[in-house]
Amino acid sequence: MIIRKAHPTELDRIMDIMESAKVFMAAHGNPNQWVDGYPQRELVAEDLELGRGYVCVEDGHIYAYFMLLSGEEPTYQVIDGAWLNDLPYLTLHRIASSGEKRGMMDEIARWAVRRNPNLRADTYTDNLPMQKAFERNGFVYCGTIWLEDGRPRMAYHRVPKPKLIVVAGTNASGKSDLGVELALQFNGEIVSADSRQIYRGLDLGSGKIRSEEMRGVPHHLLDIRDAGDFFSMADFQREAYAAIDDIIARGKTPFLVGGTGLYIASVADGYQMSGKMPDLEYRAQLERLTTETLYKMLMEKLPGYQVEAKNRNRVMRVLEKLHDGDDIAPGKQPRYDTLKLGITWPREELCRRIEQRMTRRFAHGMMAEVQGLLDQGISAEFLLKLGLEYRLITQYLTGVIGSEEELNQLLNIAIRQFAKRQMTWFKRDQDIHWLNMETDPRREACYLIEDFLG
C-alpha cells in the first residue's frame, strides 16, 4: 500500500470514494455522516489544488482518501480545551474509504503518526467504527468540538509517546553487535529481549553478549534471575518497562534487542496483562503430559487455533489462559512510539553462521556450562524446558542421546527449525523494517533511526 498526495485529475474517483463511505456509514449505524452533500465537490477540489489531500493506492487503484491540515480548521469552535497541548500538530480529516479493502483507517493513522506524532482527529459521536480505529492507534478522547451548523464532534488527540527502537532477529544473525553499534551512534542503552539471557549462569548456550563486546554500552535485563526461577512474559514486560523508562528519564535512547518475539511484542505492542496469578497446581498437571497430548487438548478446546504443535511452552500458556479465564489474545495499548528493525540472512548464509557459532560455543566450553548447572543442583527439567542447546546437551549428559555425533546432528536441525519459527513469528508483524544485510545494514538502520528520532 502506497500513500501519496492526491492529484486534481483524481477528483472523480475521490468523490466516488466519498459516496461509498457515506453509503457504508448509513448502513452501519451512522446516517448523519456527510449529510446535505458534504463534502462538496468544490471543497475537495480546493483541497487537491492546495496539496493537502492524500490517497491510499495499491496496484494503481485508489482505496481511500483523507486530508492533513496544519492549523485550526475554520469551522471548528474549540471548547473545554479539547486539544491536549499547543505543540505543532496536524489534523487528520475527511477520512473516506471505498470499503473494498479492510484496515484503511489503521493504515492512514499509522502513516500520519510517522509524519507527526502530535496528531489530532475528530469524528461524529455516533461513528463507533472510527472511534474504535482512533483508539487502536493510540488516540485518546479529549473533548468536544462543534461544527458551524451546531453538530458536535468527538475530539481525539494522539500525544507524542517516548520513542523506542527495536532490533529483532533470528539466532546467529548479528543483532547483538548491530544493537551495540547503533546504541553507540545514538547515545543509547540496550534492553535485552531474550528469554534465556535473564538467567545467571546461562551464558554460552544463550549467546549472551560478553562484557568486552558491549563496548561500554549499558545492557539491561541480563543475569537478573537465578537459573531455575520462574519468569513469565508479564515479568519481562514489567522489568522492561522499568528499564526503558529509566533510560528515557536519563536522556538516553532505549534499544530493545533480541530474538524472543513474544517478549518484544509484549513491550513494543503494549500487551495488556490480566494480572492474575497462575494456577500452579494446574500447571503441574500440564507439565506431566507430553507435548503431543497438550496440543491435542488445545485443539479439542480451540479447534483450528494457530500455534506451533511442537512449541510446548506456548501450547501450555494458551491452555493455562483458557483454564484461568484470560483472553487468549491480549488487548494492546502501546506505551512507546516504536521503530522496529529486523535482521536476518538468506537461508544458506544463516545456516553457515549457525554452524560457525555452534563450533565456537563448544570450543569455549558449552558442554561444561550445562554440566556445571546440573552439578549446582539445577534440575534437568528446568534445563529441558529452556530448549535448543540446553535441552539437547542435557539429554546427552543424562544418557538420552547416545553420542556426540547424534547430539551435533540434532542441534543443527533444532536450531535451524527454531530460526525458521522465529522468522514466521516476526514476519507476521508488518511494522518491522527488514534491513538489507547484503549491502550496508548499519547505514540503512542509521538513516531510518535519524528520520524516526527527528
C-alpha positions in Angstrom: 0.0 0.0 0.0 1.4 3.4 -1.0 0.1 6.7 0.5 0.8 9.8 -1.6 -0.6 13.2 -2.4 -3.7 13.2 -4.5 -3.7 14.8 -7.9 -6.6 17.1 -9.1 -7.2 14.7 -12.0 -8.3 12.1 -9.4 -11.2 14.1 -8.2 -13.9 11.9 -9.8 -12.5 8.8 -8.2 -12.2 10.5 -4.8 -15.8 11.7 -4.9 -16.9 8.1 -5.7 -15.0 7.0 -2.6 -16.7 9.7 -0.5 -20.1 8.5 -1.7 -19.2 4.9 -1.0 -18.2 5.9 2.5 -21.4 7.7 3.1 -23.5 4.7 2.0 -21.4 2.4 4.1 -21.8 4.5 7.3 -25.5 4.9 6.7 -25.8 1.1 6.6 -23.7 0.7 9.8 -25.5 3.0 12.2 -24.3 6.4 11.2 -26.8 8.0 8.8 -25.6 11.5 9.7 -22.1 11.0 8.1 -21.7 13.8 5.4 -25.3 14.9 5.1 -26.5 17.6 2.7 -23.9 16.6 0.1 -20.9 17.4 2.3 -18.1 17.4 1.5 -18.9 19.3 -1.7 -17.0 18.7 -4.8 -15.7 22.2 -4.8 -14.2 21.8 -1.3 -12.4 18.6 -2.3 -11.2 20.2 -5.5 -9.8 23.0 -3.5 -8.0 20.6 -1.1 -6.4 18.9 -4.1 -5.2 22.2 -5.6 -3.7 23.1 -2.2 -1.9 19.8 -2.0 -3.4 18.7 1.3 -5.4 15.7 0.1 -3.9 12.2 0.2 -4.8 8.8 -1.3 -4.1 5.2 -0.5 -3.1 3.4 -3.6 -2.3 -0.3 -4.4 -1.5 -1.6 -7.9 -2.7 1.8 -9.3 -6.1 1.6 -7.7 -7.2 4.2 -5.1 -8.9 2.7 -2.0 -9.1 5.7 0.4 -8.8 9.4 0.7 -8.0 11.8 3.6 -6.7 15.2 4.4 -3.9 16.5 6.7 -4.5 20.1 7.9 -2.0 22.2 9.7 -3.5 24.9 11.9 -7.1 25.2 13.0 -10.0 24.2 10.7 -12.1 27.4 10.3 -15.4 25.6 11.0 -14.2 24.4 14.5 -15.0 26.1 17.8 -12.8 24.5 20.4 -14.4 24.2 23.8 -13.1 23.0 27.2 -9.5 22.9 26.0 -10.4 19.9 23.7 -6.8 19.6 22.4 -4.2 18.4 24.9 -1.3 20.7 24.1 -0.1 23.6 21.9 2.7 21.7 20.2 2.8 21.9 16.4 0.2 19.4 15.1 -1.5 18.1 12.0 -5.3 17.3 11.9 -6.4 14.1 10.2 -9.7 15.0 8.4 -12.3 13.8 5.9 -11.2 10.2 6.0 -13.1 8.1 3.5 -12.7 4.5 2.3 -14.3 2.8 -0.7 -14.9 -0.2 1.5 -13.1 -2.5 -0.9 -10.1 -3.0 1.4 -10.1 -3.5 5.2 -7.9 -1.7 7.6 -7.6 1.6 5.7 -8.2 3.8 8.8 -5.4 2.0 10.6 -3.1 2.3 7.6 -3.8 6.0 7.3 -3.3 6.7 11.1 0.0 4.8 11.2 1.3 6.7 8.2 0.1 10.1 9.6 1.6 9.5 13.0 5.0 8.8 11.5 4.8 12.2 9.9 3.7 14.0 13.1 3.3 12.1 16.4 1.3 15.1 17.8 -1.7 14.2 15.6 -5.4 15.3 16.0 -8.6 13.9 14.6 -12.3 14.1 15.2 -15.5 12.1 14.3 -19.2 12.2 14.9 -20.5 11.0 18.2 -22.3 8.0 16.6 -19.4 6.9 14.4 -18.3 3.9 16.5 -16.1 2.3 13.8 -14.0 5.5 13.5 -13.8 5.9 17.3 -12.5 2.3 17.7 -10.0 2.9 14.9 -8.6 6.0 16.6 -8.3 4.2 19.9 -6.5 1.2 18.3 -3.9 3.7 17.0 -3.1 5.4 20.3 -5.6 8.4 20.1 -7.4 9.4 23.3 -10.7 11.2 23.6 -10.1 14.7 24.9 -13.2 16.9 24.4 -15.9 18.1 22.0 -15.7 20.4 19.0 -18.7 21.9 17.2 -19.2 22.5 13.5 -20.7 25.7 12.1 -24.1 24.0 11.8 -24.1 23.2 15.5 -23.4 19.5 15.3 -20.9 18.1 17.9 -17.9 16.0 17.1 -15.7 14.0 19.3 -12.1 15.3 19.5 -9.2 12.9 19.6 -5.5 13.6 20.2 -2.5 11.4 19.9 0.0 12.8 22.3 3.7 12.1 21.3 5.0 9.0 23.1 8.5 8.2 24.2 10.5 6.6 21.4 11.8 3.1 21.5 13.9 1.3 18.8 13.7 -2.5 18.4 16.4 -4.6 16.8 14.8 -8.1 16.3 16.1 -11.1 14.5 16.9 -14.8 14.3 19.7 -16.7 16.1 23.2 -16.0 14.8 22.0 -13.0 12.7 24.3 -10.5 14.4 21.6 -8.4 16.1 23.6 -8.0 19.3 26.6 -6.5 17.5 24.4 -4.2 15.4 22.5 -3.1 18.6 25.8 -2.1 20.2 26.9 -0.1 17.1 23.5 1.7 16.9 23.5 2.4 20.6 27.0 4.0 20.4 25.8 6.1 17.4 22.6 7.3 19.1 23.6 7.7 22.7 21.7 4.6 23.6 21.4 1.8 26.1 20.2 -1.8 25.4 17.4 -3.8 27.0 17.9 -7.5 26.2 14.8 -9.3 24.9 15.9 -12.9 25.3 14.0 -15.4 27.5 17.2 -17.3 28.5 19.7 -14.5 28.9 17.8 -13.3 32.0 19.3 -16.2 33.9 22.6 -16.2 35.7 25.0 -18.9 34.5 23.3 -19.4 31.1 26.0 -17.7 29.0 27.3 -19.8 26.1 24.1 -21.6 25.4 22.0 -18.4 25.3 24.5 -16.5 23.2 24.8 -13.9 26.0 26.9 -10.9 24.9 30.3 -10.7 26.7 31.4 -7.5 28.6 34.1 -6.7 26.1 31.6 -7.0 23.2 29.3 -4.4 24.9 32.0 -1.7 24.2 30.8 0.3 27.1 27.1 0.3 26.2 25.0 -0.4 29.3 22.9 -3.6 28.9 19.8 -4.3 31.0 17.8 -7.5 31.8 20.8 -9.7 31.7 21.5 -12.0 34.7 18.6 -10.8 36.7 17.3 -14.2 37.9 18.8 -17.4 39.2 18.6 -20.5 37.0 15.5 -22.4 38.0 13.4 -19.4 38.9 10.1 -18.9 37.2 9.9 -15.9 34.9 6.9 -15.0 32.7 6.2 -12.7 29.8 4.4 -10.5 32.3 7.6 -10.4 34.5 9.6 -9.4 31.4 7.2 -6.7 30.4 7.3 -5.1 33.9 11.1 -5.3 34.1 11.5 -4.0 30.5 9.1 -1.0 31.1 11.1 0.0 34.2 14.4 -0.2 32.4 13.2 1.7 29.3 11.5 4.4 31.3 14.7 4.9 33.3 16.8 5.1 30.2 14.4 7.7 28.7 14.4 9.7 32.0 18.2 10.0 31.8 18.0 11.4 28.3 19.3 8.3 26.6 17.8 6.3 23.6 16.4 2.9 24.5 17.1 -0.1 22.2 15.2 -3.3 22.7 17.4 -6.0 21.2 16.7 -9.8 21.0 15.1 -12.7 19.4 12.3 -13.7 21.7 9.3 -12.5 19.7 6.7 -12.7 22.4 8.9 -10.6 24.8 9.4 -8.0 22.1 5.7 -7.8 21.2 4.7 -7.6 24.8 6.6 -4.3 25.2 6.5 -2.8 21.7 2.8 -3.5 21.2 1.9 -2.9 24.8 0.1 -6.2 25.7 -2.4 -5.6 28.5 -1.9 -8.3 31.1 -4.7 -9.6 33.3 -2.5 -9.6 36.5 -4.0 -13.0 37.5 -1.7 -15.3 39.4 -1.2 -18.7 37.6 -2.8 -21.8 38.9 0.4 -23.7 39.9 -1.5 -27.0 40.5 -2.9 -26.9 37.0 0.5 -26.1 35.6 2.0 -29.0 37.4 -0.7 -31.3 35.9 0.2 -30.0 32.4 3.9 -30.5 33.0 3.4 -34.2 33.4 1.8 -34.5 29.9 3.6 -34.9 26.6 3.7 -32.1 24.1 1.6 -34.1 21.7 -1.1 -34.6 24.4 -1.0 -30.9 25.3 -1.5 -29.9 21.7 -4.4 -32.4 21.3 -6.0 -30.9 24.4 -5.7 -27.4 23.0 -7.2 -28.4 19.6 -10.2 -30.0 21.4 -10.8 -26.8 23.3 -9.9 -24.4 20.4 -10.2 -26.2 17.1 -8.1 -24.5 14.4 -6.2 -22.3 16.8 -2.9 -21.2 15.2 0.1 -22.4 17.3 3.2 -24.4 16.5 2.3 -28.0 17.6 5.8 -28.6 19.0 6.1 -25.3 20.8 5.4 -26.8 24.3 5.7 -23.6 26.3 3.3 -21.7 24.0 0.7 -24.5 23.9 0.9 -24.7 27.7 0.4 -21.0 28.2 -2.7 -21.0 26.0 -4.2 -23.9 28.0 -3.4 -22.0 31.2 -5.1 -18.9 29.9 -8.2 -20.9 29.0 -8.2 -22.5 32.4 -7.8 -19.2 34.2 -10.4 -17.4 32.0 -8.0 -15.0 30.5 -8.2 -13.6 27.0 -6.1 -15.7 24.5 -5.1 -12.6 22.5 -4.3 -9.8 25.0 -5.5 -6.3 24.3 -2.9 -3.8 23.2 -2.1 -0.3 24.5 1.4 0.7 23.2 3.4 2.7 25.7 6.0 3.8 23.2 6.4 5.1 19.7 8.4 2.3 18.2 10.7 1.8 15.2 11.1 -1.9 14.5 14.2 -3.0 12.7 14.6 -6.7 11.6 17.8 -8.6 10.9 18.3 -12.0 9.3 20.1 -13.6 6.4 19.3 -15.8 3.4 18.8 -19.4 4.4 22.2 -20.7 3.3 24.2 -17.9 4.9 22.2 -18.2 8.1 22.9 -21.9 8.3 26.6 -21.2 7.8 26.5 -18.6 10.6 24.7 -21.0 12.9 27.3 -23.8 12.3 30.2 -21.4 13.0 28.6 -20.1 16.2 27.9 -23.7 17.4 31.5 -24.7 16.8 32.8 -21.6 18.8 30.4 -22.3 21.7 31.6 -25.9 22.0 35.2 -24.8 21.8 34.6 -22.3 24.6 33.0 -24.9 26.9 29.3 -25.0 26.3 29.1 -28.7 27.4 30.9 -27.9 30.6 28.5 -25.0 31.2 25.5 -27.3 31.2 27.2 -29.9 33.3 28.1 -27.2 35.8 24.5 -26.2 36.1 23.4 -29.8 36.8 26.2 -30.1 39.4 24.9 -27.0 41.1 21.6 -28.6 41.6 19.7 -27.0 38.7 17.0 -29.5 37.7 17.2 -31.3 34.4 13.5 -30.5 34.0 14.3 -26.7 34.0 17.1 -27.1 31.5 15.0 -29.2 29.2 12.3 -26.5 29.2 14.8 -24.0 28.0 15.0 -25.8 24.7 17.7 -25.9 22.0 21.3 -26.3 23.3 20.2 -26.7 26.9 17.6 -29.3 26.2 19.8 -31.4 23.8 23.0 -31.2 25.8 21.1 -32.1 29.0 19.7 -35.2 27.2 23.2 -36.1 26.1 24.7 -35.7 29.6 21.8 -37.7 31.1 22.2 -40.6 28.6 19.0 -39.9 26.5 21.2 -39.0 23.5 23.8 -41.7 22.9 26.7 -39.9 21.1 28.2 -36.5 20.4 27.7 -37.2 16.7 24.0 -37.6 17.3 24.0 -34.6 19.5 25.6 -32.4 16.8 23.1 -33.6 14.2 20.1 -32.9 16.4 21.5 -29.5 17.4 21.9 -28.4 13.8 18.4 -29.5 13.0 16.8 -27.9 16.1 18.5 -24.5 15.7 17.6 -24.3 12.0 14.0 -25.1 12.8 13.9 -22.6 15.6 15.3 -19.9 13.4 12.5 -20.7 10.9 9.9 -20.4 13.6 11.4 -17.1 14.7 11.1 -15.7 11.2 7.5 -17.0 10.9 6.7 -15.1 14.1 8.4 -11.8 13.1 7.1 -11.9 9.5 3.6 -11.5 10.9 4.5 -8.0 12.1 4.1 -5.7 9.1 5.7 -2.8 11.0 9.2 -4.5 11.0 11.6 -2.9 8.5 13.9 -5.7 7.4 17.4 -4.4 6.8 19.3 -5.5 3.7 22.2 -7.5 5.1 24.0 -7.8 1.8 24.6 -4.1 1.4 25.2 -1.8 4.4 22.6 -2.6 7.1 24.2 -0.3 9.7 24.0 2.7 7.3 20.4 1.8 6.4 19.5 1.5 10.1 21.1 4.8 10.9 19.1 6.6 8.2 15.8 5.1 9.5 16.7 6.0 13.1 17.7 9.6 12.2 14.3 10.0 10.5 12.5 8.4 13.4 14.1 10.4 16.1 13.7 13.6 14.1 
